[in-house]
Amino acid sequence: MSFLAEPNDANFKGNVHGGKVMKWIDEIGYALSVQYSGKYCVTKFVDDIEFLKPINIGDLVKLDAEIIKVGNSSLRIKVLVSSTNLIEKSSKKNCECYIVFVAIDEKGNKTKIQE
Ligand SMILES: CC(C)(COP(=O)(O)OP(=O)(O)OC[C@H]1O[C@@H](n2cnc3c(N)ncnc32)[C@H](O)[C@@H]1OP(=O)(O)O)[C@@H](O)C(=O)NCCC(=O)NCCS
């Protein structure tokens, strides 16, 4: 996922709000888990989230996600968030975390990732 950090993403200090970054992490985790499993998935657990450097408004934000473990009903995903100042052409790593998604059926119960 790649997009510009917009003014309405800002916190009171003028950088991107931490809650926005968590929302983006959740969205890329959701997209990857649904694409992989072919099933609806929900967030179960977020682990080891670390905000390393602030994201500046106007920077190009990039999220990379990788499945690192496939369980019976769960997927463990590593997410890296980085940003690039397009004028200075300098990039930095802003955040990383692990997030677990669980595939659920129509009744909301966990279901197998691979039938
Ligand atoms: C997702 C849900 C259906 C799971 O039901 P459950 O019967 O409690 O599931 P379990 O405790 O057996 O865990 C399901 C899977 O998650 C894994 N898991 C549970 N807690 C975990 C944790 N803290 N860390 C890592 N994995 C975890 C389990 O190991 C299991 O994986 P596996 O089936 O691949 O072996 C239920 O917890 C739920 O509905 N949660 C709310 C989800 C939600 O509202 N999310 C936010 C909005 S999307």
PDBQT file of the ligand as one rigid body, heavy atoms in Angstrom, charges set to zero:
ROOT
HETATM    1  C1  LIG A 201     -11.512 -14.307  16.103  1.00  0.00    +0.000 C 
HETATM    2  C2  LIG A 201     -12.370 -15.171  17.020  1.00  0.00    +0.000 C 
HETATM    3  C3  LIG A 201     -13.576 -15.710  16.246  1.00  0.00    +0.000 C 
HETATM    4  C4  LIG A 201     -11.470 -16.341  17.446  1.00  0.00    +0.000 C 
HETATM    5  O1  LIG A 201     -12.228 -17.211  18.204  1.00  0.00    +0.000 OA
HETATM    6  P1  LIG A 201     -11.571 -18.159  19.331  1.00  0.00    +0.000 P 
HETATM    7  O2  LIG A 201     -12.368 -19.406  19.369  1.00  0.00    +0.000 OA
HETATM    8  O3  LIG A 201     -11.449 -17.386  20.586  1.00  0.00    +0.000 OA
HETATM    9  O4  LIG A 201     -10.136 -18.477  18.738  1.00  0.00    +0.000 OA
HETATM   10  P2  LIG A 201      -8.810 -19.030  19.410  1.00  0.00    +0.000 P 
HETATM   11  O5  LIG A 201      -8.526 -18.472  20.752  1.00  0.00    +0.000 OA
HETATM   12  O6  LIG A 201      -8.845 -20.524  19.297  1.00  0.00    +0.000 OA
HETATM   13  O7  LIG A 201      -7.712 -18.438  18.397  1.00  0.00    +0.000 OA
HETATM   14  C5  LIG A 201      -7.864 -18.555  17.002  1.00  0.00    +0.000 C 
HETATM   15  C6  LIG A 201      -6.483 -18.503  16.387  1.00  0.00    +0.000 C 
HETATM   16  O8  LIG A 201      -5.836 -17.302  16.788  1.00  0.00    +0.000 OA
HETATM   17  C7  LIG A 201      -4.602 -17.602  17.424  1.00  0.00    +0.000 C 
HETATM   18  N1  LIG A 201      -4.396 -16.678  18.529  1.00  0.00    +0.000 N 
HETATM   19  C8  LIG A 201      -5.263 -16.415  19.527  1.00  0.00    +0.000 A 
HETATM   20  N2  LIG A 201      -4.705 -15.538  20.381  1.00  0.00    +0.000 NA
HETATM   21  C9  LIG A 201      -3.489 -15.247  19.890  1.00  0.00    +0.000 A 
HETATM   22  C10 LIG A 201      -2.435 -14.411  20.322  1.00  0.00    +0.000 A 
HETATM   23  N3  LIG A 201      -2.540 -13.704  21.445  1.00  0.00    +0.000 N 
HETATM   24  N4  LIG A 201      -1.314 -14.352  19.569  1.00  0.00    +0.000 NA
HETATM   25  C11 LIG A 201      -1.212 -15.078  18.441  1.00  0.00    +0.000 A 
HETATM   26  N5  LIG A 201      -2.171 -15.898  17.967  1.00  0.00    +0.000 NA
HETATM   27  C12 LIG A 201      -3.291 -15.981  18.696  1.00  0.00    +0.000 A 
HETATM   28  C13 LIG A 201      -4.757 -19.024  17.960  1.00  0.00    +0.000 C 
HETATM   29  O9  LIG A 201      -3.482 -19.628  18.123  1.00  0.00    +0.000 OA
HETATM   30  C14 LIG A 201      -5.561 -19.642  16.845  1.00  0.00    +0.000 C 
HETATM   31  O10 LIG A 201      -4.713 -19.923  15.757  1.00  0.00    +0.000 OA
HETATM   32  P3  LIG A 201      -4.799 -21.296  14.887  1.00  0.00    +0.000 P 
HETATM   33  O11 LIG A 201      -6.258 -21.654  14.703  1.00  0.00    +0.000 OA
HETATM   34  O12 LIG A 201      -4.144 -20.926  13.589  1.00  0.00    +0.000 OA
HETATM   35  O13 LIG A 201      -4.046 -22.313  15.654  1.00  0.00    +0.000 OA
HETATM   36  C15 LIG A 201     -12.862 -14.406  18.286  1.00  0.00    +0.000 C 
HETATM   37  O14 LIG A 201     -11.798 -14.253  19.199  1.00  0.00    +0.000 OA
HETATM   38  C16 LIG A 201     -13.407 -13.034  17.913  1.00  0.00    +0.000 C 
HETATM   39  O15 LIG A 201     -14.497 -12.929  17.320  1.00  0.00    +0.000 OA
HETATM   40  N6  LIG A 201     -12.670 -11.977  18.266  1.00  0.00    +0.000 N 
HETATM   41  C17 LIG A 201     -13.071 -10.606  17.941  1.00  0.00    +0.000 C 
HETATM   42  C18 LIG A 201     -12.417 -10.151  16.633  1.00  0.00    +0.000 C 
HETATM   43  C19 LIG A 201     -12.644  -8.692  16.404  1.00  0.00    +0.000 C 
HETATM   44  O16 LIG A 201     -13.701  -8.152  16.713  1.00  0.00    +0.000 OA
HETATM   45  N7  LIG A 201     -11.611  -8.025  15.880  1.00  0.00    +0.000 N 
HETATM   46  C20 LIG A 201     -11.624  -6.581  15.715  1.00  0.00    +0.000 C 
HETATM   47  C21 LIG A 201     -12.395  -6.109  14.549  1.00  0.00    +0.000 C 
HETATM   48  S1  LIG A 201     -11.936  -6.872  13.030  1.00  0.00    +0.000 SA
ENDROOT
TORSDOF 0
